[in-house]
Amino acid sequence: MPSPRRQDPTSNLRLGVDLVDVHAIEDSLAEFGDRFVHRIFSTHEVEVSSGSPKRLAARFAAKEALIKALDLAEIGVDWRNIEVRGDAAGRPGMRLAGNVAARARELGAHDILLSMSHEGSLAMATVIAQIRPMEPAATG
């Protein structure tokens, strides 16, 4: 049986889910302040979140969920290359840059769906990345 982290290269969907303790974000904000914020979040994300630890935790979870969905843990990611942005209708989405965008192109990711939520001391996010299926290798 394959490892649960392993992705089938012919699959057209990839899933990532993450759950974050809001208190951990509060602790990082208290200990590291702006250094933490500017290392992880874009200016836009900070403005939209109004500094709310719950909203920042949901965005952190979204970034982690994308890392899982696109299997980015091994390439090293600048957190700000994953930006949570809403569309004109207010639906959450993601803007990718740098090596994250390059990996998404390499995989053929053409649509990334995001859902985020927070309740009490927990924040969560789910990412579904739609991937163009790879052509099966010719055998001959």
Secondary structure by P-SEA (a helix, b strand, c coil): ccccccccccccbbbbbbbbcaaaaaaaaaacaaaaaaacccaaaaaaacccaaaaaaaaaaaaaaaaaacccccccccccbbbbbccccbbbbbbcaaaaaaaaaacccbbbbbbbccccccbbbbbbbbccccccccc
